Amino acid sequence: MTLPLPALDPTPLPAPAWLFHLLLLVTFLVHVLFMNVSLGGAVIASVHGLLARGSGTPGRRLVRWMAGMLPGSISFTITTGVAPLLFVQLLYGQFFYSATVLVGWIWLTLLVLLVIAYYAVYLQQSEAGGGTAPAWLVVAALAFLAVAGIQTLVNLLQLTPGRWTAVATRAESPLADPTMLPRYLHFVLGAFAVAGVFLGHLGAERAAKGPDAFYPWVARVGIRWALVATALQVADGFWLFFSLPGPLQARLMGGAIGETALFVTGMGLGLVVLILLSRIQEPARERGLLRAAGGLLVLTLVGMVVLRDVIRGLYLAPLIRLRELATRTQVDLLLLFLALFVLGLATVAWMLWTVARERRSP
């Protein structure tokens, strides 16, 4: 069957494809960390704010607390999301642009949803929002969940050009792929797990500095969310695996040593994180165990980012090989780019350190 692939851009890459590929993985990992805190934190605070009765309850205080953190987190999420998006366009432009065109207005709606979510968080902070009833935070959380759905849809369409004609002629829904729902759940549940551990760390650190009962409560709530989300994500991981095309399943389960090792390692790390989280009863008193769980969760996230990229490569292997892309290295521009890239990462690290220092101050 002839696939409706647009012609490959004849302009050679200004540096080796492997370098851009590596930068794609690194920048996407940084973006995902901030994204998980923004999405997961907004949903967790919204749920507890809606369940709370009265403005003085811990749930309503959690709404105020998260509303104070989310503007910075969202800013980092959007800013760090630009680089991996550009690298995807550079390496997989044929597939990315085709996927976005197929869903047209749905893709453009993503920008509207991000603006709505961003301003909803500020309204939650404002006097009009009251900082108690979580109405605006709920709007932000729903917008983030919709953005996650759009991103999942576009990323999946990139991988399945064999469906493009049917989707374009409306003979098939773009949501019809059997991996769509488990992919989306894997994305969202991961955000809940990371945000839960993040809240657990913050709550435990604050609880160690004073008698305020709110922070131990936040730590316990965060760990419960992380525990449940991780358990569900392990189950969803099996669902996603069995939804993949047969040849991909075979590669991940013994067909190729590298892919199989990565898949088994990722699942194993997830199970270890689940065990560690289940052992934490009082996060404020078990900060060492909490740090170990958090570190392994980040390591699991690294494995999942790499595994996601491997699966993308398996989907597109018959159509594109990155090592075969035309390259004409421009050393001067490459060195300038790498210097600015390192400077950008250092700037983000300095900003995070500054924010953390100010929040630790009385």
Secondary structure, 3 states (H helix, E strand, C coil): CCCCCCCCCCCCECCCHHHHHHHHHHHHHHHHHHHHHHHHHHHHHHHHHHHCCCCCCHHHHHHHHHHHHHHHHHHHHHHHHHHHHHHHHHHHHHHHHHHHHHHCHHHHHHHHHHHHHHHHHHHHHCCCCCCCCCHHHHHHHHHHHHHHHHHHHHHHHHHCHHHHHHHHCCCCCCCCCCCHHHHHHHHHHHHHHHHHHHHHHHHHHHHCCCCCCHHHHHHHHHHHHHHHHHHHHHHHHHHHHHHCCHHHHHHHHHHCHHHHHHHHHHHHHHHHHHHHHHHCCCHHHCHHHHHHHHHHHHHHHHHHHHHHHHHHHHHHCCCCCHHHCCECCCHHHHHHHHHHHHHHHHHHHHHHHHHHHHHHCC
